[in-house]
Amino acid sequence: MVLLAHGSKDPRWRAPFERIVDAVQGQSGKTKVRLAYMEFVEPTLMDVARECVGQQILHLRILPLFFSIGAHLATDVPEQVNEAKARFPQLEVEVLAPVGEDPRLFRLIQQIVIEILNH
C-alpha cells in the first residue's frame, strides 16, 4: 500500500502523513505501508516503486491522500504510474479513489464543522 500525498517544501507539512503511516503500519499485518510524494520531497512514487521491485513486491495499491480528483490525479499520477510501469514492466499498479471521496471522511468533516458551530 502506498499513501500518495502532494508534498511540500515545509517539513511540518509532512508530519501528519508520517504519523498516519506510523499509526497504520502496526495494524496492517504483513502489508508494508509506504508514503510517497507527488513533488517537492522524497520519496517519490518512482522511488517507492524501485524499492518495492527490489523487495519483490510487484503489486502496488496507491491511495491518494487528496480530497478530490484534480489535475494531479487526472494527469500527473497516471503519468508517474506509467513511468514506473515502463521502468518496471513486472509491476502491477492499482490507483484507488482519493481518500476524500470516501463518504466516511465527508461525514467526519461534517461532524467537526457542526461541533465547532455549536460551541
Secondary structure, 3 states (H helix, E strand, C coil): CEEEECCCCCHHHHHHHHHHHHHHHCCCCCCCCEEEECCCCCCEHHHHHHHHHHCCCCEEEEEECCCCCCHHHHHHHHHHHHHHHHHCCCCEEEECCCHHHCHHHHHHHHHHHHHHHCC
